[in-house]
Amino acid sequence: MSKLSPSLKALINAPFARPGQAPAPRHIRDIYTRIAREARERQYGERPWVTLSAAATFTLNSPESLLNLHQIASSSSSSSSSSNPSLTPLSTAELIREIGLKCISFNGIPRTINCLGAFKAGIAAEPWAADLATTSSRELTPDNLPAVARRGRELWRSIYTPFDEKLEAKLAESHPDLPVHILGSHYGPLLGDPEGGAAGDRKGLASVGRNLTSVVAIACLRAQTGVGPQVLSHVFGLRKGVEQGTHWHEFGSEKGEAEGVERLATDEGCEWLLRSVDDIAAAIGGGFASWEGKREAKL
């Protein structure tokens, strides 16, 4: 294989192109800590604040910040007097990994690959890291394809009702395969819970259920900027999930977490969610949110 010229390699790695991942700002721990404290004061629950924080951080491409988030979530939840379940270091790591996977549907594959790889490397020396799940849960087979397609269609309807059919037809006008890909490659296999989801056994993998998936969507899209209509759709999607009662299944017997999502879906709760994402984006200052198109560096 031929070698790349020095000028081409310099262009690929030009500073204005931001080829690397965003470092963790010095005060990111303070921001995560404040978000956690406010979530408890407002009784939104533990997993929702971790979900919005992780999704925004994946979008902003800062695995170093994810490690800070993991430390704060695992330690602060276990010392909290909240009635919500504690997040252990292992369960927090699994939650962050699952959130990162679902971020693919909103951010694309590369940031998730890079952030998950760096996150895994950052926790590899921890004694509990050997217990991270290693068995996949989303492999498609001829036998499970109908169930996966059904899950995707159910999630689509849940989020977009009563406009789900109209939206699908509108997407098809842009490209006939657009809704096919969205439903068949994202809502079914990735965004929908695999068999044994929130209340079942996924061999150690975390579950990010119906309503936390809406939180992932809101956080990713808000941190990206430029996609206000989609942010609006998924804010309504979170509210619809609560109206449909899906949060009670998602959180099982954890009444505090389920009621917390009800509060999060209110106007006040959604404003807090968006402002929390804005604070993370402003702090990290990388990724989509602060890109200004400047090409000042000389090659």
C-alpha positions in Angstrom: 0.0 0.0 0.0 1.4 3.4 -0.9 2.2 5.8 1.8 0.4 9.1 2.4 2.2 12.3 1.7 3.2 14.5 4.7 0.9 17.2 3.4 -2.1 14.9 3.2 -1.5 13.5 6.7 -1.2 17.0 8.0 -4.5 18.0 6.4 -6.2 14.9 7.9 -4.9 15.9 11.3 -5.3 19.7 10.9 -6.3 21.4 14.2 -9.3 23.1 12.6 -10.7 19.7 11.7 -10.6 18.6 15.3 -9.4 15.1 14.6 -9.0 14.1 18.2 -11.5 13.6 21.1 -12.4 16.5 23.4 -10.5 16.6 26.7 -12.4 16.8 29.9 -12.5 20.4 31.1 -11.3 21.0 34.7 -14.8 21.9 36.0 -16.8 19.1 34.3 -16.9 17.1 37.6 -18.6 20.1 39.2 -21.2 20.3 36.5 -22.0 16.5 36.7 -22.1 16.8 40.5 -24.5 19.8 40.3 -26.8 17.9 37.8 -26.9 14.9 40.1 -27.7 17.1 43.1 -30.5 18.9 41.2 -31.9 15.6 39.9 -32.2 14.4 43.5 -33.6 17.6 44.8 -36.3 17.5 42.0 -36.7 13.8 42.5 -36.1 12.9 38.8 -34.2 9.7 39.7 -30.6 8.5 39.3 -30.6 6.8 35.9 -32.3 9.8 34.1 -29.5 12.3 35.0 -26.8 9.8 34.2 -28.5 9.1 30.9 -28.8 12.7 29.8 -25.2 13.4 30.9 -23.7 10.4 29.2 -25.6 11.0 25.9 -24.5 14.6 25.8 -20.9 13.6 26.5 -20.9 11.0 23.8 -22.2 13.5 21.4 -19.5 16.0 22.4 -16.8 13.2 21.9 -15.2 13.4 25.3 -14.4 9.9 26.8 -12.3 11.5 29.4 -15.4 13.3 30.7 -17.3 10.0 30.6 -14.8 8.6 33.1 -15.4 11.5 35.4 -19.2 11.0 35.0 -18.8 7.3 35.8 -16.8 8.1 39.0 -19.4 10.6 40.2 -22.4 8.5 39.4 -21.1 5.4 41.1 -19.9 7.2 44.2 -22.6 9.8 44.7 -25.6 7.5 44.1 -24.3 5.0 46.7 -23.8 7.7 49.3 -27.2 9.4 48.5 -30.0 9.2 50.9 -32.4 9.0 48.0 -34.8 6.1 47.9 -33.8 5.4 44.3 -31.5 2.4 43.7 -27.8 2.9 43.9 -25.6 2.6 40.8 -22.6 0.5 41.5 -19.4 1.0 39.5 -20.2 -2.0 37.4 -23.9 -1.2 36.7 -23.0 2.5 36.0 -20.4 1.3 33.4 -22.9 -1.0 31.8 -25.5 1.9 31.7 -23.0 4.2 30.1 -22.0 1.6 27.5 -25.6 0.9 26.6 -26.3 4.7 26.3 -23.3 5.0 24.0 -24.6 2.2 21.8 -28.0 4.0 21.4 -26.3 7.2 20.6 -25.4 5.7 17.2 -28.9 6.4 16.0 -28.5 10.1 16.7 -24.8 10.8 16.3 -23.6 8.1 13.9 -21.2 5.3 14.5 -17.7 6.8 14.8 -18.1 8.8 18.0 -19.6 5.8 19.7 -16.8 3.5 18.6 -14.1 6.0 19.7 -15.7 6.9 23.0 -16.7 3.3 24.0 -13.2 2.1 23.2 -11.5 4.9 25.2 -14.0 4.4 28.1 -13.3 0.7 28.2 -9.6 1.3 28.3 -10.0 3.9 31.1 -11.8 1.4 33.4 -9.9 -1.7 32.4 -7.7 -1.7 35.5 -10.7 -1.6 37.9 -11.3 -4.9 39.7 -14.9 -5.1 38.7 -14.1 -4.5 35.0 -13.6 -8.2 34.4 -17.4 -8.6 35.1 -18.5 -6.4 32.2 -20.9 -8.2 29.9 -19.4 -9.9 26.9 -22.4 -11.6 25.3 -24.3 -9.8 22.5 -28.0 -9.3 22.7 -28.9 -7.8 19.3 -27.8 -10.4 16.8 -30.4 -10.8 14.1 -31.5 -14.3 13.0 -34.2 -15.5 10.7 -36.2 -16.5 13.7 -36.1 -13.2 15.6 -36.5 -10.8 12.6 -40.4 -10.6 12.9 -40.1 -9.8 16.6 -37.4 -7.1 16.0 -39.5 -5.5 13.2 -42.5 -5.5 15.5 -40.6 -3.9 18.4 -39.3 -1.2 16.0 -42.8 -0.5 14.7 -44.2 -0.3 18.3 -41.6 2.1 19.4 -42.1 4.3 16.4 -45.8 4.5 17.0 -45.3 5.1 20.7 -43.1 8.1 20.0 -44.8 9.7 17.0 -48.5 8.8 17.5 -50.9 10.1 16.1 -48.5 11.3 13.3 -46.5 8.1 12.9 -48.0 7.0 9.5 -47.9 10.6 8.1 -44.2 11.0 9.2 -43.3 7.7 7.6 -44.9 8.7 4.3 -43.2 12.1 4.4 -39.8 10.5 5.0 -40.4 8.2 2.0 -40.9 11.2 -0.2 -37.4 12.3 0.5 -36.0 8.8 -0.3 -38.1 5.6 -0.4 -35.5 3.7 1.7 -35.2 6.4 4.4 -38.1 5.2 6.6 -37.1 1.6 5.8 -33.6 2.1 7.1 -34.8 4.2 10.2 -37.3 1.5 11.3 -35.4 -1.6 10.1 -31.9 -0.6 11.2 -32.5 1.7 14.2 -35.9 1.5 15.9 -36.1 -2.3 15.7 -32.5 -3.6 16.3 -31.1 -0.8 18.3 -33.5 1.6 19.9 -36.1 -1.0 20.8 -35.3 -3.2 23.8 -34.1 -6.6 22.9 -35.9 -9.7 24.3 -35.4 -9.7 28.0 -35.2 -5.9 28.1 -35.9 -3.8 31.2 -37.4 -6.5 33.3 -35.4 -9.5 31.9 -32.0 -11.0 31.9 -29.5 -9.7 29.2 -26.6 -11.4 30.8 -25.3 -8.3 32.5 -26.0 -5.7 29.9 -27.9 -2.7 31.0 -31.3 -1.7 29.7 -32.1 1.7 28.5 -35.8 1.4 28.1 -38.5 3.3 26.2 -38.4 6.6 28.2 -34.7 6.7 28.8 -34.2 6.2 25.1 -36.2 9.4 24.6 -33.9 11.1 27.1 -30.9 9.9 25.0 -32.5 11.3 21.9 -33.2 14.7 23.4 -29.7 15.0 24.9 -27.9 13.9 21.7 -29.9 16.2 19.5 -29.7 19.2 21.8 -25.9 18.8 22.1 -25.6 18.6 18.2 -27.5 21.8 17.6 -29.2 22.6 14.4 -31.9 20.0 14.8 -34.6 21.8 16.7 -37.6 20.0 15.1 -36.2 16.6 16.1 -35.5 17.8 19.7 -39.2 18.9 19.8 -40.4 15.5 18.5 -38.5 13.6 21.1 -39.6 15.9 23.9 -43.1 15.0 22.9 -42.0 11.4 22.6 -40.9 11.4 26.3 -44.2 12.9 27.3 -46.1 10.4 25.3 -44.2 7.5 26.9 -45.3 8.8 30.3 -48.9 9.2 29.1 -48.8 5.6 27.8 -47.5 4.3 31.1 -44.4 2.7 29.6 -42.2 4.1 32.4 -43.8 1.8 35.0 -42.7 -1.3 33.0 -39.3 0.3 32.3 -38.4 0.8 35.9 -40.1 -2.3 37.3 -40.7 -2.2 41.0 -38.7 1.0 41.4 -41.5 3.4 42.1 -39.2 6.4 42.8 -37.6 6.1 39.4 -40.9 5.7 37.5 -42.4 8.7 39.3 -39.2 10.7 38.6 -39.7 10.2 34.9 -43.2 11.6 35.2 -41.7 14.7 36.8 -39.0 14.9 34.2 -41.6 14.9 31.4 -43.2 18.1 32.6 -42.4 21.5 31.2 -40.2 22.2 34.2 -38.5 18.9 33.9 -37.8 19.1 30.2 -36.4 22.7 30.6 -34.1 21.3 33.3 -33.0 18.5 31.0 -32.2 20.8 28.1 -30.4 23.3 30.3 -28.3 20.5 31.8 -27.3 19.4 28.4 -26.4 23.0 27.4 -24.2 23.3 30.5 -22.3 20.1 29.6 -21.9 21.3 26.0 -20.7 24.7 27.0 -18.1 23.1 29.4 -16.7 20.5 27.1 -16.7 22.9 24.2 -16.1 20.2 21.6 -17.9 18.2 19.0 -20.9 19.5 17.2 -22.0 22.2 19.6 -19.1 24.6 19.4 -17.9 24.0 15.9 -17.6 27.4 14.1 -16.1 26.4 10.9 -12.9 28.2 11.5 -9.9 27.1 9.5 -7.2 29.3 11.0 -4.5 26.7 11.5 -1.7 26.7 8.9 -0.6 23.4 7.6 
